[in-house]
């Protein structure tokens, strides 16, 4: 399928990423709030959050202006540099860690895809060959220091069969002209955005029910299209 995931044309210094991670490891982390979506140990810490607190790893807010930098971000110079060089408005920015033996169950994040104006990037800081990351059952070969876009509106899952804790810098943002150019150069097919997906009745009803529970701009746009 087109546009499921893209490797963006950025390569970040792995040692610099891991130095800032060491700073974050001295702070307390939160268990992920979607406890029905995973097994094992999935934790996070926020660099930007709805409340401006580092333990608030919620990726949803009443509006995009609500997100604030946390004190932790101010302590992490390389993470600040990355965010300053990515020329789009940011929402939640977090470090998410998945322990060996843990898994993130198959699920969707309705409306969280580039076609809906909101997107999520993953930058692996510590990875492991035993991590299996799939979207629509296609494997994504993420490596440390790379930057990947994934269409999280599609079904995705992660299984950690490795031996070391996997940590990603996860950046949520809003589409603009700069990101359009970056995505185009990475191979994003803009013509696909005008093609409506086809769902069976049960799947359509389930998606609509999920969207009604979400308070996010992308989810509202998708809900309007499906009603």
PyMOL CGO cylinders between C-alpha atoms (Angstrom):
from pymol import cmd
from pymol.cgo import CYLINDER

trace = [
    CYLINDER, 0.00, 0.00, 0.00, 1.20, 3.52, -0.82, 0.3, 1, 1, 1, 1, 1, 1,
    CYLINDER, 1.20, 3.52, -0.82, 2.08, 6.01, 1.93, 0.3, 1, 1, 1, 1, 1, 1,
    CYLINDER, 2.08, 6.01, 1.93, 1.93, 3.51, 4.81, 0.3, 1, 1, 1, 1, 1, 1,
    CYLINDER, 1.93, 3.51, 4.81, 5.39, 4.59, 5.95, 0.3, 1, 1, 1, 1, 1, 1,
    CYLINDER, 5.39, 4.59, 5.95, 8.31, 6.68, 4.72, 0.3, 1, 1, 1, 1, 1, 1,
    CYLINDER, 8.31, 6.68, 4.72, 11.94, 7.08, 5.71, 0.3, 1, 1, 1, 1, 1, 1,
    CYLINDER, 11.94, 7.08, 5.71, 12.43, 10.83, 5.77, 0.3, 1, 1, 1, 1, 1, 1,
    CYLINDER, 12.43, 10.83, 5.77, 15.73, 12.40, 4.60, 0.3, 1, 1, 1, 1, 1, 1,
    CYLINDER, 15.73, 12.40, 4.60, 17.15, 13.06, 8.07, 0.3, 1, 1, 1, 1, 1, 1,
    CYLINDER, 17.15, 13.06, 8.07, 19.93, 11.24, 9.91, 0.3, 1, 1, 1, 1, 1, 1,
    CYLINDER, 19.93, 11.24, 9.91, 20.56, 12.28, 13.51, 0.3, 1, 1, 1, 1, 1, 1,
    CYLINDER, 20.56, 12.28, 13.51, 23.72, 11.78, 15.56, 0.3, 1, 1, 1, 1, 1, 1,
    CYLINDER, 23.72, 11.78, 15.56, 23.05, 8.63, 17.58, 0.3, 1, 1, 1, 1, 1, 1,
    CYLINDER, 23.05, 8.63, 17.58, 25.56, 9.47, 20.32, 0.3, 1, 1, 1, 1, 1, 1,
    CYLINDER, 25.56, 9.47, 20.32, 24.02, 12.94, 20.76, 0.3, 1, 1, 1, 1, 1, 1,
    CYLINDER, 24.02, 12.94, 20.76, 20.55, 11.39, 20.94, 0.3, 1, 1, 1, 1, 1, 1,
    CYLINDER, 20.55, 11.39, 20.94, 21.73, 8.95, 23.58, 0.3, 1, 1, 1, 1, 1, 1,
    CYLINDER, 21.73, 8.95, 23.58, 23.44, 11.69, 25.61, 0.3, 1, 1, 1, 1, 1, 1,
    CYLINDER, 23.44, 11.69, 25.61, 20.14, 13.53, 25.94, 0.3, 1, 1, 1, 1, 1, 1,
    CYLINDER, 20.14, 13.53, 25.94, 18.43, 10.23, 26.73, 0.3, 1, 1, 1, 1, 1, 1,
    CYLINDER, 18.43, 10.23, 26.73, 20.83, 9.84, 29.68, 0.3, 1, 1, 1, 1, 1, 1,
    CYLINDER, 20.83, 9.84, 29.68, 19.52, 13.14, 31.03, 0.3, 1, 1, 1, 1, 1, 1,
    CYLINDER, 19.52, 13.14, 31.03, 15.95, 11.89, 30.69, 0.3, 1, 1, 1, 1, 1, 1,
    CYLINDER, 15.95, 11.89, 30.69, 16.77, 8.62, 32.44, 0.3, 1, 1, 1, 1, 1, 1,
    CYLINDER, 16.77, 8.62, 32.44, 17.41, 10.62, 35.63, 0.3, 1, 1, 1, 1, 1, 1,
    CYLINDER, 17.41, 10.62, 35.63, 13.76, 11.75, 35.65, 0.3, 1, 1, 1, 1, 1, 1,
    CYLINDER, 13.76, 11.75, 35.65, 10.67, 9.70, 36.49, 0.3, 1, 1, 1, 1, 1, 1,
    CYLINDER, 10.67, 9.70, 36.49, 8.80, 8.05, 33.60, 0.3, 1, 1, 1, 1, 1, 1,
    CYLINDER, 8.80, 8.05, 33.60, 5.08, 7.23, 33.27, 0.3, 1, 1, 1, 1, 1, 1,
    CYLINDER, 5.08, 7.23, 33.27, 3.41, 3.99, 32.30, 0.3, 1, 1, 1, 1, 1, 1,
    CYLINDER, 3.41, 3.99, 32.30, 1.62, 4.41, 28.99, 0.3, 1, 1, 1, 1, 1, 1,
    CYLINDER, 1.62, 4.41, 28.99, -2.01, 5.38, 29.54, 0.3, 1, 1, 1, 1, 1, 1,
    CYLINDER, -2.01, 5.38, 29.54, -3.47, 3.06, 26.85, 0.3, 1, 1, 1, 1, 1, 1,
    CYLINDER, -3.47, 3.06, 26.85, -3.20, 0.02, 29.10, 0.3, 1, 1, 1, 1, 1, 1,
    CYLINDER, -3.20, 0.02, 29.10, -5.54, -2.08, 26.96, 0.3, 1, 1, 1, 1, 1, 1,
    CYLINDER, -5.54, -2.08, 26.96, -3.23, -1.64, 23.96, 0.3, 1, 1, 1, 1, 1, 1,
    CYLINDER, -3.23, -1.64, 23.96, -0.10, -3.35, 25.27, 0.3, 1, 1, 1, 1, 1, 1,
    CYLINDER, -0.10, -3.35, 25.27, 1.36, -6.18, 27.32, 0.3, 1, 1, 1, 1, 1, 1,
    CYLINDER, 1.36, -6.18, 27.32, 4.49, -5.87, 29.42, 0.3, 1, 1, 1, 1, 1, 1,
    CYLINDER, 4.49, -5.87, 29.42, 6.27, -2.57, 30.10, 0.3, 1, 1, 1, 1, 1, 1,
    CYLINDER, 6.27, -2.57, 30.10, 5.64, 0.48, 27.89, 0.3, 1, 1, 1, 1, 1, 1,
    CYLINDER, 5.64, 0.48, 27.89, 6.69, 3.79, 29.44, 0.3, 1, 1, 1, 1, 1, 1,
    CYLINDER, 6.69, 3.79, 29.44, 7.14, 7.39, 28.38, 0.3, 1, 1, 1, 1, 1, 1,
    CYLINDER, 7.14, 7.39, 28.38, 8.28, 10.85, 29.34, 0.3, 1, 1, 1, 1, 1, 1,
    CYLINDER, 8.28, 10.85, 29.34, 7.21, 14.14, 27.76, 0.3, 1, 1, 1, 1, 1, 1,
    CYLINDER, 7.21, 14.14, 27.76, 9.23, 16.92, 26.13, 0.3, 1, 1, 1, 1, 1, 1,
    CYLINDER, 9.23, 16.92, 26.13, 5.99, 18.66, 25.10, 0.3, 1, 1, 1, 1, 1, 1,
    CYLINDER, 5.99, 18.66, 25.10, 2.65, 17.90, 26.74, 0.3, 1, 1, 1, 1, 1, 1,
    CYLINDER, 2.65, 17.90, 26.74, -0.86, 19.32, 27.18, 0.3, 1, 1, 1, 1, 1, 1,
    CYLINDER, -0.86, 19.32, 27.18, -0.03, 20.43, 30.73, 0.3, 1, 1, 1, 1, 1, 1,
    CYLINDER, -0.03, 20.43, 30.73, 3.65, 21.25, 30.31, 0.3, 1, 1, 1, 1, 1, 1,
    CYLINDER, 3.65, 21.25, 30.31, 4.53, 18.46, 32.77, 0.3, 1, 1, 1, 1, 1, 1,
    CYLINDER, 4.53, 18.46, 32.77, 7.05, 15.76, 31.89, 0.3, 1, 1, 1, 1, 1, 1,
    CYLINDER, 7.05, 15.76, 31.89, 4.92, 12.95, 33.37, 0.3, 1, 1, 1, 1, 1, 1,
    CYLINDER, 4.92, 12.95, 33.37, 1.95, 13.90, 31.18, 0.3, 1, 1, 1, 1, 1, 1,
    CYLINDER, 1.95, 13.90, 31.18, 2.51, 11.70, 28.13, 0.3, 1, 1, 1, 1, 1, 1,
    CYLINDER, 2.51, 11.70, 28.13, -1.02, 12.16, 26.79, 0.3, 1, 1, 1, 1, 1, 1,
    CYLINDER, -1.02, 12.16, 26.79, -0.93, 12.87, 23.05, 0.3, 1, 1, 1, 1, 1, 1,
    CYLINDER, -0.93, 12.87, 23.05, -4.43, 14.43, 23.00, 0.3, 1, 1, 1, 1, 1, 1,
    CYLINDER, -4.43, 14.43, 23.00, -5.41, 17.97, 23.87, 0.3, 1, 1, 1, 1, 1, 1,
    CYLINDER, -5.41, 17.97, 23.87, -8.44, 20.22, 23.54, 0.3, 1, 1, 1, 1, 1, 1,
    CYLINDER, -8.44, 20.22, 23.54, -6.61, 22.20, 20.84, 0.3, 1, 1, 1, 1, 1, 1,
    CYLINDER, -6.61, 22.20, 20.84, -3.14, 22.29, 19.33, 0.3, 1, 1, 1, 1, 1, 1,
    CYLINDER, -3.14, 22.29, 19.33, -2.25, 25.56, 21.08, 0.3, 1, 1, 1, 1, 1, 1,
    CYLINDER, -2.25, 25.56, 21.08, -2.54, 23.75, 24.43, 0.3, 1, 1, 1, 1, 1, 1,
    CYLINDER, -2.54, 23.75, 24.43, 0.77, 21.86, 24.10, 0.3, 1, 1, 1, 1, 1, 1,
    CYLINDER, 0.77, 21.86, 24.10, 3.69, 23.32, 26.04, 0.3, 1, 1, 1, 1, 1, 1,
    CYLINDER, 3.69, 23.32, 26.04, 7.40, 22.57, 26.38, 0.3, 1, 1, 1, 1, 1, 1,
    CYLINDER, 7.40, 22.57, 26.38, 8.28, 20.75, 29.59, 0.3, 1, 1, 1, 1, 1, 1,
    CYLINDER, 8.28, 20.75, 29.59, 11.15, 21.51, 31.93, 0.3, 1, 1, 1, 1, 1, 1,
    CYLINDER, 11.15, 21.51, 31.93, 12.75, 18.31, 30.71, 0.3, 1, 1, 1, 1, 1, 1,
    CYLINDER, 12.75, 18.31, 30.71, 13.02, 19.63, 27.15, 0.3, 1, 1, 1, 1, 1, 1,
    CYLINDER, 13.02, 19.63, 27.15, 14.88, 22.66, 28.47, 0.3, 1, 1, 1, 1, 1, 1,
    CYLINDER, 14.88, 22.66, 28.47, 17.48, 20.26, 29.93, 0.3, 1, 1, 1, 1, 1, 1,
    CYLINDER, 17.48, 20.26, 29.93, 18.04, 18.43, 26.61, 0.3, 1, 1, 1, 1, 1, 1,
    CYLINDER, 18.04, 18.43, 26.61, 20.01, 20.58, 24.10, 0.3, 1, 1, 1, 1, 1, 1,
    CYLINDER, 20.01, 20.58, 24.10, 20.11, 18.07, 21.24, 0.3, 1, 1, 1, 1, 1, 1,
    CYLINDER, 20.11, 18.07, 21.24, 16.38, 17.34, 21.40, 0.3, 1, 1, 1, 1, 1, 1,
    CYLINDER, 16.38, 17.34, 21.40, 15.80, 21.11, 21.33, 0.3, 1, 1, 1, 1, 1, 1,
    CYLINDER, 15.80, 21.11, 21.33, 18.00, 21.38, 18.24, 0.3, 1, 1, 1, 1, 1, 1,
    CYLINDER, 18.00, 21.38, 18.24, 16.06, 18.64, 16.45, 0.3, 1, 1, 1, 1, 1, 1,
    CYLINDER, 16.06, 18.64, 16.45, 12.71, 20.27, 17.16, 0.3, 1, 1, 1, 1, 1, 1,
    CYLINDER, 12.71, 20.27, 17.16, 13.97, 23.70, 16.11, 0.3, 1, 1, 1, 1, 1, 1,
    CYLINDER, 13.97, 23.70, 16.11, 15.18, 22.30, 12.77, 0.3, 1, 1, 1, 1, 1, 1,
    CYLINDER, 15.18, 22.30, 12.77, 11.87, 20.56, 12.00, 0.3, 1, 1, 1, 1, 1, 1,
    CYLINDER, 11.87, 20.56, 12.00, 9.88, 23.48, 10.62, 0.3, 1, 1, 1, 1, 1, 1,
    CYLINDER, 9.88, 23.48, 10.62, 6.35, 22.57, 11.57, 0.3, 1, 1, 1, 1, 1, 1,
    CYLINDER, 6.35, 22.57, 11.57, 4.10, 23.15, 14.56, 0.3, 1, 1, 1, 1, 1, 1,
    CYLINDER, 4.10, 23.15, 14.56, 4.53, 20.43, 17.19, 0.3, 1, 1, 1, 1, 1, 1,
    CYLINDER, 4.53, 20.43, 17.19, 1.93, 18.83, 19.41, 0.3, 1, 1, 1, 1, 1, 1,
    CYLINDER, 1.93, 18.83, 19.41, 3.02, 16.06, 21.79, 0.3, 1, 1, 1, 1, 1, 1,
    CYLINDER, 3.02, 16.06, 21.79, 6.73, 15.21, 21.86, 0.3, 1, 1, 1, 1, 1, 1,
    CYLINDER, 6.73, 15.21, 21.86, 7.71, 12.21, 23.94, 0.3, 1, 1, 1, 1, 1, 1,
    CYLINDER, 7.71, 12.21, 23.94, 10.24, 9.50, 24.53, 0.3, 1, 1, 1, 1, 1, 1,
    CYLINDER, 10.24, 9.50, 24.53, 8.53, 6.11, 24.46, 0.3, 1, 1, 1, 1, 1, 1,
    CYLINDER, 8.53, 6.11, 24.46, 10.30, 3.00, 25.76, 0.3, 1, 1, 1, 1, 1, 1,
    CYLINDER, 10.30, 3.00, 25.76, 9.31, -0.62, 25.19, 0.3, 1, 1, 1, 1, 1, 1,
    CYLINDER, 9.31, -0.62, 25.19, 10.95, -3.26, 27.36, 0.3, 1, 1, 1, 1, 1, 1,
    CYLINDER, 10.95, -3.26, 27.36, 12.10, -6.66, 26.03, 0.3, 1, 1, 1, 1, 1, 1,
    CYLINDER, 12.10, -6.66, 26.03, 9.32, -9.20, 26.03, 0.3, 1, 1, 1, 1, 1, 1,
    CYLINDER, 9.32, -9.20, 26.03, 6.64, -6.51, 25.70, 0.3, 1, 1, 1, 1, 1, 1,
    CYLINDER, 6.64, -6.51, 25.70, 4.26, -5.90, 22.84, 0.3, 1, 1, 1, 1, 1, 1,
    CYLINDER, 4.26, -5.90, 22.84, 1.91, -3.21, 21.56, 0.3, 1, 1, 1, 1, 1, 1,
    CYLINDER, 1.91, -3.21, 21.56, -1.28, -4.86, 20.39, 0.3, 1, 1, 1, 1, 1, 1,
    CYLINDER, -1.28, -4.86, 20.39, -2.76, -4.29, 16.93, 0.3, 1, 1, 1, 1, 1, 1,
    CYLINDER, -2.76, -4.29, 16.93, -4.70, -1.02, 16.99, 0.3, 1, 1, 1, 1, 1, 1,
    CYLINDER, -4.70, -1.02, 16.99, -5.43, 2.16, 15.03, 0.3, 1, 1, 1, 1, 1, 1,
    CYLINDER, -5.43, 2.16, 15.03, -5.15, 5.83, 15.94, 0.3, 1, 1, 1, 1, 1, 1,
    CYLINDER, -5.15, 5.83, 15.94, -7.99, 7.25, 13.80, 0.3, 1, 1, 1, 1, 1, 1,
    CYLINDER, -7.99, 7.25, 13.80, -7.10, 10.46, 12.00, 0.3, 1, 1, 1, 1, 1, 1,
    CYLINDER, -7.10, 10.46, 12.00, -3.39, 10.30, 12.82, 0.3, 1, 1, 1, 1, 1, 1,
    CYLINDER, -3.39, 10.30, 12.82, -2.09, 10.28, 9.27, 0.3, 1, 1, 1, 1, 1, 1,
    CYLINDER, -2.09, 10.28, 9.27, -0.59, 12.83, 6.91, 0.3, 1, 1, 1, 1, 1, 1,
    CYLINDER, -0.59, 12.83, 6.91, -3.71, 12.96, 4.74, 0.3, 1, 1, 1, 1, 1, 1,
    CYLINDER, -3.71, 12.96, 4.74, -5.67, 14.28, 7.75, 0.3, 1, 1, 1, 1, 1, 1,
    CYLINDER, -5.67, 14.28, 7.75, -3.22, 17.10, 8.53, 0.3, 1, 1, 1, 1, 1, 1,
    CYLINDER, -3.22, 17.10, 8.53, -1.68, 15.51, 11.65, 0.3, 1, 1, 1, 1, 1, 1,
    CYLINDER, -1.68, 15.51, 11.65, 1.24, 13.10, 11.64, 0.3, 1, 1, 1, 1, 1, 1,
    CYLINDER, 1.24, 13.10, 11.64, 3.68, 11.27, 13.89, 0.3, 1, 1, 1, 1, 1, 1,
    CYLINDER, 3.68, 11.27, 13.89, 7.43, 10.78, 13.41, 0.3, 1, 1, 1, 1, 1, 1,
    CYLINDER, 7.43, 10.78, 13.41, 9.63, 8.17, 15.10, 0.3, 1, 1, 1, 1, 1, 1,
    CYLINDER, 9.63, 8.17, 15.10, 13.36, 8.65, 15.67, 0.3, 1, 1, 1, 1, 1, 1,
    CYLINDER, 13.36, 8.65, 15.67, 14.91, 5.51, 17.21, 0.3, 1, 1, 1, 1, 1, 1,
    CYLINDER, 14.91, 5.51, 17.21, 17.45, 6.35, 19.92, 0.3, 1, 1, 1, 1, 1, 1,
    CYLINDER, 17.45, 6.35, 19.92, 18.08, 2.82, 21.18, 0.3, 1, 1, 1, 1, 1, 1,
    CYLINDER, 18.08, 2.82, 21.18, 16.83, 0.00, 19.03, 0.3, 1, 1, 1, 1, 1, 1,
    CYLINDER, 16.83, 0.00, 19.03, 17.15, -3.77, 18.90, 0.3, 1, 1, 1, 1, 1, 1,
    CYLINDER, 17.15, -3.77, 18.90, 17.15, -6.23, 16.01, 0.3, 1, 1, 1, 1, 1, 1,
    CYLINDER, 17.15, -6.23, 16.01, 14.46, -8.14, 17.87, 0.3, 1, 1, 1, 1, 1, 1,
    CYLINDER, 14.46, -8.14, 17.87, 11.92, -5.30, 17.60, 0.3, 1, 1, 1, 1, 1, 1,
    CYLINDER, 11.92, -5.30, 17.60, 9.21, -6.05, 15.03, 0.3, 1, 1, 1, 1, 1, 1,
    CYLINDER, 9.21, -6.05, 15.03, 7.23, -2.95, 13.99, 0.3, 1, 1, 1, 1, 1, 1,
    CYLINDER, 7.23, -2.95, 13.99, 4.38, -3.57, 11.53, 0.3, 1, 1, 1, 1, 1, 1,
    CYLINDER, 4.38, -3.57, 11.53, 1.78, -1.40, 9.84, 0.3, 1, 1, 1, 1, 1, 1,
    CYLINDER, 1.78, -1.40, 9.84, -0.88, -3.29, 7.85, 0.3, 1, 1, 1, 1, 1, 1,
    CYLINDER, -0.88, -3.29, 7.85, 1.43, -6.32, 8.36, 0.3, 1, 1, 1, 1, 1, 1,
    CYLINDER, 1.43, -6.32, 8.36, 4.32, -4.65, 6.51, 0.3, 1, 1, 1, 1, 1, 1,
    CYLINDER, 4.32, -4.65, 6.51, 7.56, -4.53, 8.50, 0.3, 1, 1, 1, 1, 1, 1,
    CYLINDER, 7.56, -4.53, 8.50, 9.27, -1.16, 9.04, 0.3, 1, 1, 1, 1, 1, 1,
    CYLINDER, 9.27, -1.16, 9.04, 13.08, -1.49, 9.30, 0.3, 1, 1, 1, 1, 1, 1,
    CYLINDER, 13.08, -1.49, 9.30, 13.78, 1.39, 11.69, 0.3, 1, 1, 1, 1, 1, 1,
    CYLINDER, 13.78, 1.39, 11.69, 17.40, 1.99, 12.73, 0.3, 1, 1, 1, 1, 1, 1,
    CYLINDER, 17.40, 1.99, 12.73, 18.94, 4.28, 15.35, 0.3, 1, 1, 1, 1, 1, 1,
    CYLINDER, 18.94, 4.28, 15.35, 19.20, 7.91, 14.25, 0.3, 1, 1, 1, 1, 1, 1,
    CYLINDER, 19.20, 7.91, 14.25, 16.78, 7.58, 11.34, 0.3, 1, 1, 1, 1, 1, 1,
    CYLINDER, 16.78, 7.58, 11.34, 13.47, 9.44, 11.04, 0.3, 1, 1, 1, 1, 1, 1,
    CYLINDER, 13.47, 9.44, 11.04, 10.32, 7.60, 9.97, 0.3, 1, 1, 1, 1, 1, 1,
    CYLINDER, 10.32, 7.60, 9.97, 6.76, 8.64, 9.21, 0.3, 1, 1, 1, 1, 1, 1,
    CYLINDER, 6.76, 8.64, 9.21, 4.09, 6.00, 9.78, 0.3, 1, 1, 1, 1, 1, 1,
    CYLINDER, 4.09, 6.00, 9.78, 0.39, 6.28, 8.93, 0.3, 1, 1, 1, 1, 1, 1,
    CYLINDER, 0.39, 6.28, 8.93, -0.96, 5.40, 12.36, 0.3, 1, 1, 1, 1, 1, 1,
    CYLINDER, -0.96, 5.40, 12.36, -4.52, 5.67, 11.08, 0.3, 1, 1, 1, 1, 1, 1,
    CYLINDER, -4.52, 5.67, 11.08, -3.80, 2.17, 9.73, 0.3, 1, 1, 1, 1, 1, 1,
    CYLINDER, -3.80, 2.17, 9.73, -3.60, -0.98, 11.84, 0.3, 1, 1, 1, 1, 1, 1,
    CYLINDER, -3.60, -0.98, 11.84, -0.17, -1.29, 13.48, 0.3, 1, 1, 1, 1, 1, 1,
    CYLINDER, -0.17, -1.29, 13.48, 1.55, -3.37, 16.14, 0.3, 1, 1, 1, 1, 1, 1,
    CYLINDER, 1.55, -3.37, 16.14, 4.96, -3.88, 17.77, 0.3, 1, 1, 1, 1, 1, 1,
    CYLINDER, 4.96, -3.88, 17.77, 6.54, -6.99, 19.30, 0.3, 1, 1, 1, 1, 1, 1,
    CYLINDER, 6.54, -6.99, 19.30, 9.84, -6.76, 21.20, 0.3, 1, 1, 1, 1, 1, 1,
    CYLINDER, 9.84, -6.76, 21.20, 11.66, -10.11, 21.01, 0.3, 1, 1, 1, 1, 1, 1,
    CYLINDER, 11.66, -10.11, 21.01, 15.07, -8.56, 21.69, 0.3, 1, 1, 1, 1, 1, 1,
    CYLINDER, 15.07, -8.56, 21.69, 17.22, -8.02, 24.77, 0.3, 1, 1, 1, 1, 1, 1,
    CYLINDER, 17.22, -8.02, 24.77, 17.57, -4.24, 25.26, 0.3, 1, 1, 1, 1, 1, 1,
    CYLINDER, 17.57, -4.24, 25.26, 14.99, -1.55, 25.99, 0.3, 1, 1, 1, 1, 1, 1,
    CYLINDER, 14.99, -1.55, 25.99, 13.82, 0.17, 22.82, 0.3, 1, 1, 1, 1, 1, 1,
    CYLINDER, 13.82, 0.17, 22.82, 13.53, 3.96, 23.08, 0.3, 1, 1, 1, 1, 1, 1,
    CYLINDER, 13.53, 3.96, 23.08, 12.15, 6.27, 20.38, 0.3, 1, 1, 1, 1, 1, 1,
    CYLINDER, 12.15, 6.27, 20.38, 11.78, 10.04, 20.18, 0.3, 1, 1, 1, 1, 1, 1,
    CYLINDER, 11.78, 10.04, 20.18, 8.17, 10.43, 19.02, 0.3, 1, 1, 1, 1, 1, 1,
    CYLINDER, 8.17, 10.43, 19.02, 7.10, 13.76, 17.52, 0.3, 1, 1, 1, 1, 1, 1,
    CYLINDER, 7.10, 13.76, 17.52, 3.51, 14.69, 16.65, 0.3, 1, 1, 1, 1, 1, 1,
    CYLINDER, 3.51, 14.69, 16.65, 3.06, 17.59, 14.27, 0.3, 1, 1, 1, 1, 1, 1,
    CYLINDER, 3.06, 17.59, 14.27, 0.81, 19.49, 11.89, 0.3, 1, 1, 1, 1, 1, 1,
    CYLINDER, 0.81, 19.49, 11.89, 1.21, 19.47, 8.15, 0.3, 1, 1, 1, 1, 1, 1,
    CYLINDER, 1.21, 19.47, 8.15, 2.39, 22.58, 6.27, 0.3, 1, 1, 1, 1, 1, 1,
    CYLINDER, 2.39, 22.58, 6.27, 4.15, 23.55, 3.03, 0.3, 1, 1, 1, 1, 1, 1,
    CYLINDER, 4.15, 23.55, 3.03, 7.58, 22.65, 4.44, 0.3, 1, 1, 1, 1, 1, 1,
    CYLINDER, 7.58, 22.65, 4.44, 6.46, 19.15, 5.42, 0.3, 1, 1, 1, 1, 1, 1,
    CYLINDER, 6.46, 19.15, 5.42, 4.75, 18.70, 2.04, 0.3, 1, 1, 1, 1, 1, 1,
    CYLINDER, 4.75, 18.70, 2.04, 8.11, 19.29, 0.35, 0.3, 1, 1, 1, 1, 1, 1,
    CYLINDER, 8.11, 19.29, 0.35, 9.93, 16.92, 2.72, 0.3, 1, 1, 1, 1, 1, 1,
    CYLINDER, 9.93, 16.92, 2.72, 7.33, 14.19, 2.21, 0.3, 1, 1, 1, 1, 1, 1,
    CYLINDER, 7.33, 14.19, 2.21, 7.35, 14.66, -1.56, 0.3, 1, 1, 1, 1, 1, 1,
    CYLINDER, 7.35, 14.66, -1.56, 11.13, 14.20, -1.66, 0.3, 1, 1, 1, 1, 1, 1,
    CYLINDER, 11.13, 14.20, -1.66, 10.74, 11.05, 0.47, 0.3, 1, 1, 1, 1, 1, 1,
    CYLINDER, 10.74, 11.05, 0.47, 8.32, 9.53, -2.05, 0.3, 1, 1, 1, 1, 1, 1,
    CYLINDER, 8.32, 9.53, -2.05, 4.91, 10.39, -0.60, 0.3, 1, 1, 1, 1, 1, 1,
    CYLINDER, 4.91, 10.39, -0.60, 2.19, 9.95, -3.23, 0.3, 1, 1, 1, 1, 1, 1,
    CYLINDER, 2.19, 9.95, -3.23, -0.16, 12.92, -2.88, 0.3, 1, 1, 1, 1, 1, 1,
    CYLINDER, -0.16, 12.92, -2.88, -2.58, 11.58, -5.49, 0.3, 1, 1, 1, 1, 1, 1,
    CYLINDER, -2.58, 11.58, -5.49, -3.57, 8.75, -3.13, 0.3, 1, 1, 1, 1, 1, 1,
    CYLINDER, -3.57, 8.75, -3.13, -5.04, 11.23, -0.64, 0.3, 1, 1, 1, 1, 1, 1,
    CYLINDER, -5.04, 11.23, -0.64, -8.08, 11.74, -2.89, 0.3, 1, 1, 1, 1, 1, 1,
    CYLINDER, -8.08, 11.74, -2.89, -8.91, 8.03, -2.99, 0.3, 1, 1, 1, 1, 1, 1,
    CYLINDER, -8.91, 8.03, -2.99, -11.52, 7.08, -0.40, 0.3, 1, 1, 1, 1, 1, 1,
    CYLINDER, -11.52, 7.08, -0.40, -10.78, 3.81, 1.47, 0.3, 1, 1, 1, 1, 1, 1,
    CYLINDER, -10.78, 3.81, 1.47, -13.40, 1.06, 1.30, 0.3, 1, 1, 1, 1, 1, 1,
    CYLINDER, -13.40, 1.06, 1.30, -14.58, -0.52, 4.60, 0.3, 1, 1, 1, 1, 1, 1,
    CYLINDER, -14.58, -0.52, 4.60, -17.11, -3.24, 5.32, 0.3, 1, 1, 1, 1, 1, 1,
    CYLINDER, -17.11, -3.24, 5.32, -20.11, -2.22, 7.47, 0.3, 1, 1, 1, 1, 1, 1,
    CYLINDER, -20.11, -2.22, 7.47, -18.74, -3.63, 10.74, 0.3, 1, 1, 1, 1, 1, 1,
    CYLINDER, -18.74, -3.63, 10.74, -15.33, -1.98, 10.32, 0.3, 1, 1, 1, 1, 1, 1,
    CYLINDER, -15.33, -1.98, 10.32, -16.94, 1.33, 9.37, 0.3, 1, 1, 1, 1, 1, 1,
    CYLINDER, -16.94, 1.33, 9.37, -19.16, 1.28, 12.48, 0.3, 1, 1, 1, 1, 1, 1,
    CYLINDER, -19.16, 1.28, 12.48, -16.16, 0.48, 14.70, 0.3, 1, 1, 1, 1, 1, 1,
    CYLINDER, -16.16, 0.48, 14.70, -14.11, 3.33, 13.23, 0.3, 1, 1, 1, 1, 1, 1,
    CYLINDER, -14.11, 3.33, 13.23, -16.95, 5.81, 13.71, 0.3, 1, 1, 1, 1, 1, 1,
    CYLINDER, -16.95, 5.81, 13.71, -17.36, 4.72, 17.33, 0.3, 1, 1, 1, 1, 1, 1,
    CYLINDER, -17.36, 4.72, 17.33, -13.63, 5.21, 17.97, 0.3, 1, 1, 1, 1, 1, 1,
    CYLINDER, -13.63, 5.21, 17.97, -13.64, 8.62, 16.32, 0.3, 1, 1, 1, 1, 1, 1,
    CYLINDER, -13.64, 8.62, 16.32, -16.55, 9.84, 18.47, 0.3, 1, 1, 1, 1, 1, 1,
    CYLINDER, -16.55, 9.84, 18.47, -14.43, 9.13, 21.58, 0.3, 1, 1, 1, 1, 1, 1,
    CYLINDER, -14.43, 9.13, 21.58, -11.45, 11.16, 20.36, 0.3, 1, 1, 1, 1, 1, 1,
    CYLINDER, -11.45, 11.16, 20.36, -10.94, 14.90, 20.82, 0.3, 1, 1, 1, 1, 1, 1,
    CYLINDER, -10.94, 14.90, 20.82, -8.47, 15.65, 18.05, 0.3, 1, 1, 1, 1, 1, 1,
    CYLINDER, -8.47, 15.65, 18.05, -8.70, 17.74, 14.91, 0.3, 1, 1, 1, 1, 1, 1,
    CYLINDER, -8.70, 17.74, 14.91, -7.73, 14.91, 12.57, 0.3, 1, 1, 1, 1, 1, 1,
    CYLINDER, -7.73, 14.91, 12.57, -10.32, 12.59, 14.13, 0.3, 1, 1, 1, 1, 1, 1,
    CYLINDER, -10.32, 12.59, 14.13, -13.06, 15.20, 13.69, 0.3, 1, 1, 1, 1, 1, 1,
    CYLINDER, -13.06, 15.20, 13.69, -12.17, 15.66, 10.02, 0.3, 1, 1, 1, 1, 1, 1,
    CYLINDER, -12.17, 15.66, 10.02, -12.24, 11.92, 9.42, 0.3, 1, 1, 1, 1, 1, 1,
    CYLINDER, -12.24, 11.92, 9.42, -15.54, 11.52, 11.26, 0.3, 1, 1, 1, 1, 1, 1,
    CYLINDER, -15.54, 11.52, 11.26, -17.17, 14.18, 9.07, 0.3, 1, 1, 1, 1, 1, 1,
    CYLINDER, -17.17, 14.18, 9.07, -16.03, 12.30, 5.97, 0.3, 1, 1, 1, 1, 1, 1,
    CYLINDER, -16.03, 12.30, 5.97, -17.41, 8.98, 7.19, 0.3, 1, 1, 1, 1, 1, 1,
    CYLINDER, -17.41, 8.98, 7.19, -20.85, 10.18, 8.32, 0.3, 1, 1, 1, 1, 1, 1,
]
cmd.load_cgo(trace, "trace")
